[in-house]
Amino acid sequence: MTRTLIVSSSLDELEKASLWLIRYLPKSLSESKKNNIVLVVQEMVTNAIIHGNKSIKSKEVFLSLKIIENTSITFTIEDEGLGLSSLPSKE
């Protein structure tokens, strides 16, 4: 199962993202694990909003949640920022 959500670059959207995430996390997860996952995703979304999209509300953050048979969870969070430049080689 794959679910997606698009939010604007506003910290007010964190609650929306959290509620969306909780809705789709496996029921079999403990509350502690759910809370930890939500905290991590909130931090990632916050980073995308502030550092990636520079808090420009017209830019969006794209969240994807993929659950494979209740054994694996993958999150993808993308922003509309410039990205990171390549690091120089250590030669």
Secondary structure, DSSP 8 states (H G I E B T S, - for coil): -EEEEEEES-GGGHHHHHHHHHHHS-TTS-HHHHHHHHHHHHHHHHHIIIIISTT-TTSEEEEEEEEETTTEEEEEEE-SS----------
